[in-house]
Amino acid sequence: MKAILVVDNDPDVRLACRDRLERWGYVVHSAASGEQALTLLSTQEIHAMLLDLHLPGLEGAEVLRLIRAQGLTLPILLISASHSGQVDELLTVRGAQGFLAKPFANESSIGG
């Protein structure tokens, strides 16, 4: 089974993503911070990630930079309540594969 890591400091977002993704057959790991995400990446086999840009401590952009600096190429979708120039830079320069705006409009927003 493919494993997805959901990184968001909002427990409701993590739960909603987990419920939907598990229904679609994925194994879901979750982290509330960038530090937790990096730990899970080093201890679990993760195939893709949903990464919030606004995290306590280590922000999403820095998490993305560190992941790519390690040579990891897993697909990463950025999630945030606001779309900014930073998102465009992360998509084009830092190697994120896409962007999902919160709140999610419907289930098809997350992979369906």
C-alpha positions in Angstrom: 0.0 0.0 0.0 1.1 3.5 -0.7 1.7 5.7 2.3 1.0 9.4 2.5 2.2 11.8 5.1 -0.2 14.6 6.1 1.6 17.6 7.7 -0.7 20.2 9.3 -0.9 21.8 12.7 -4.7 21.7 12.6 -5.9 18.4 14.0 -9.2 18.7 12.2 -7.4 19.0 8.8 -5.2 16.0 9.6 -8.3 14.0 10.6 -10.3 15.0 7.5 -7.4 14.1 5.2 -6.7 10.8 7.1 -10.4 9.8 6.8 -10.6 10.5 3.1 -7.2 9.0 2.1 -7.7 5.8 4.1 -11.1 5.4 2.5 -9.3 5.4 -0.9 -6.9 2.7 0.3 -3.8 4.7 1.4 -1.8 4.2 4.6 -1.8 7.6 6.3 0.8 9.0 8.7 0.3 12.5 10.2 2.5 15.2 11.7 1.6 18.4 13.5 5.0 20.1 12.8 7.8 20.2 10.3 10.1 18.5 12.8 7.7 15.6 13.3 7.4 15.3 9.5 11.2 15.0 9.0 11.3 12.4 11.7 8.6 10.3 10.1 10.3 10.6 6.7 13.4 9.1 8.2 11.6 6.2 9.9 8.7 5.4 7.6 8.4 4.6 3.9 6.4 7.6 2.6 5.3 7.8 -1.0 3.7 11.3 -1.1 3.1 14.2 1.2 0.5 16.9 1.8 2.5 19.8 3.4 0.9 22.9 5.1 3.0 26.0 4.6 2.2 27.6 7.9 3.5 25.3 10.6 4.8 26.1 14.1 8.6 26.0 14.3 9.9 24.7 11.1 7.7 26.2 8.3 6.5 24.2 5.3 8.9 25.9 2.9 11.9 25.0 5.0 10.6 21.4 5.3 10.3 21.2 1.5 13.9 22.6 1.1 15.3 20.1 3.6 13.5 17.2 1.9 14.8 18.2 -1.5 18.3 18.8 -0.1 18.3 15.2 1.1 17.7 14.1 -2.5 14.2 12.8 -1.8 11.9 13.0 -4.8 8.5 12.0 -3.4 5.5 14.1 -4.7 4.6 16.9 -2.3 1.4 18.9 -2.5 1.4 22.2 -0.6 -1.7 23.1 1.4 -2.6 26.5 2.7 -5.5 28.9 3.3 -3.7 31.5 1.1 -2.0 31.4 -2.3 0.9 33.7 -2.6 4.0 34.3 -4.6 5.8 32.0 -2.2 3.6 29.2 -3.4 4.5 29.9 -7.0 8.2 29.9 -6.1 7.9 26.6 -4.2 6.1 25.0 -7.2 8.6 26.1 -9.8 11.9 26.3 -8.0 11.7 24.0 -5.0 10.0 21.0 -6.6 6.5 20.9 -5.1 4.0 19.2 -7.4 0.9 21.1 -6.7 -1.2 23.3 -4.4 -4.5 22.7 -2.6 -6.3 25.6 -1.0 -7.9 25.2 2.4 -10.6 24.7 3.3 -11.0 21.9 0.9 -14.2 22.4 -1.2 -15.0 18.7 -1.5 -13.5 15.2 -1.5 -12.2 15.5 -5.0 -9.8 18.2 -3.8 -7.8 15.5 -2.1 -7.1 12.9 -4.7 -10.6 11.7 -5.7 
